[in-house]
Amino acid sequence: MANIILVPALPAFHNQWLAEDGRVLEWAVHDVYSVADREVAEWTFHYTWRGEEKSFDGSTVARLSHGKLIQLREYATTATLFDWQGKWR
């Protein structure tokens, strides 16, 4: 099992999330990509917090070394998701 080191602010955020009635309603993963030492997932996070139901799209980028997680970065959309489809020239 890999050792996990928590950022000092993470436990405080988690406690606040629970204290303010934060609930995950759905965390739907739409696509997962794997290349060499990288794993990328696109997802939609649907939740309630402070009595409001909300959702947003995001992605997670993980970096691996010898099959173990060494870096994790997450991105969340703050505007309507741009989704281009077509043929590149």
C-alpha positions as CSV (number, residue, x, y, z in Angstrom):
1,M,0.0,0.0,0.0
2,A,1.3,3.5,-0.9
3,N,1.9,6.0,1.8
4,I,-0.5,9.0,1.6
5,I,0.6,12.4,2.9
6,L,-2.2,14.8,3.5
7,V,-1.9,18.5,2.9
8,P,-2.3,20.2,6.4
9,A,-5.5,22.1,5.2
10,L,-7.2,18.9,3.9
11,P,-8.5,17.6,7.3
12,A,-9.9,21.1,8.1
13,F,-11.7,21.2,4.8
14,H,-13.1,17.7,5.2
15,N,-14.4,18.6,8.7
16,Q,-16.0,21.8,7.4
17,W,-17.6,19.9,4.5
18,L,-19.2,17.4,6.9
19,A,-20.2,20.1,9.5
20,E,-22.0,22.1,6.8
21,D,-23.9,19.1,5.6
22,G,-21.8,18.4,2.5
23,R,-23.0,15.3,0.6
24,V,-21.8,13.7,-2.6
25,L,-24.9,12.8,-4.7
26,E,-22.9,11.5,-7.7
27,W,-19.4,11.5,-8.9
28,A,-19.7,10.2,-12.5
29,V,-16.5,9.4,-14.4
30,H,-17.0,9.9,-18.1
31,D,-13.6,9.0,-19.6
32,V,-10.3,7.6,-18.3
33,Y,-7.0,7.8,-20.2
34,S,-3.7,6.1,-19.5
35,V,-0.4,6.9,-21.1
36,A,3.0,5.9,-19.7
37,D,3.2,7.4,-16.2
38,R,0.0,9.5,-16.5
39,E,-3.7,8.7,-15.7
40,V,-6.4,11.3,-16.6
41,A,-10.1,11.1,-15.8
42,E,-12.9,13.5,-16.8
43,W,-15.9,13.6,-14.5
44,T,-19.0,15.4,-13.2
45,F,-19.4,16.0,-9.5
46,H,-22.9,16.5,-8.2
47,Y,-23.3,17.4,-4.5
48,T,-25.2,19.4,-1.9
49,W,-23.5,21.9,0.5
50,R,-25.0,24.4,2.8
51,G,-28.4,23.3,1.6
52,E,-27.8,23.9,-2.1
53,E,-27.6,21.3,-4.8
54,K,-24.8,21.9,-7.3
55,S,-22.6,20.2,-9.9
56,F,-19.5,20.9,-12.0
57,D,-17.4,19.2,-14.5
58,G,-13.7,18.5,-13.8
59,S,-10.7,16.4,-14.5
60,T,-8.0,14.7,-12.5
61,V,-4.4,14.2,-13.7
62,A,-2.3,11.6,-11.7
63,R,1.4,11.0,-12.1
64,L,2.7,7.5,-11.3
65,S,6.2,6.1,-10.6
66,H,6.6,2.3,-10.4
67,G,2.8,1.9,-10.3
68,K,2.5,4.2,-7.3
69,L,0.8,7.6,-7.1
70,I,3.3,10.5,-6.7
71,Q,1.3,13.5,-7.8
72,L,-2.4,14.3,-8.1
73,R,-3.9,17.5,-9.6
74,E,-7.6,18.3,-10.1
75,Y,-9.2,20.9,-12.3
76,A,-12.8,22.2,-12.0
77,T,-14.7,24.2,-14.6
78,T,-15.9,27.6,-13.6
79,A,-17.8,28.3,-16.8
80,T,-19.8,26.3,-19.3
81,L,-17.6,23.5,-20.6
82,F,-16.2,24.1,-24.1
83,D,-16.5,20.9,-26.1
84,W,-15.2,21.2,-29.6
85,Q,-16.0,18.5,-32.1
86,G,-15.0,18.5,-35.8
87,K,-12.2,17.9,-38.1
88,W,-8.8,19.6,-37.5
89,R,-7.3,21.0,-40.7
